[in-house]
């Protein structure tokens, strides 16, 4: 089995016969989307925990005032 590289050098690989900008833009959009799918639930969870903590604190204050 003989494996050969399809491009002569790194610049040819990045340019990909004129298709490079489209290909690399697709990769960028894909990885940005995957990053958002990872980060957004973590941010939402942190926000939810903070809101619940604040609600519990307010409920404790209201019950101690009565």
C-alpha positions, -999 to 999 in steps of 0.1 A, spaced: 0 0 0 16 32 -11 2 64 4 9 97 -15 2 132 -5 -22 149 -29 -6 184 -27 29 196 -35 34 218 -5 15 234 24 4 264 4 -12 241 -23 -29 222 5 -43 253 21 -55 267 -13 -69 233 -25 -70 243 -62 -91 274 -54 -115 256 -31 -95 263 1 -114 294 13 -147 276 11 -134 244 27 -117 263 56 -147 285 61 -169 254 64 -145 239 90 -145 272 109 -183 274 110 -186 237 120 -161 240 149 -177 273 160 -211 256 161 -197 226 180 -180 250 204 -213 268 211 -231 234 216 -205 227 243 -203 261 260 -240 272 260 -253 244 282 -226 251 307 -235 288 308 -272 280 311 -265 256 340 -244 282 358 -272 308 353 -298 283 365 -279 274 397 -273 311 405 -310 318 400 -320 290 423 -295 300 449 -309 336 448 -345 323 451 -336 301 480 -319 330 497 -349 353 492 -373 326 505 -351 322 536 -351 359 542 -389 361 538 -395 332 562 -371 347 588 -389 381 586 -423 366 595 
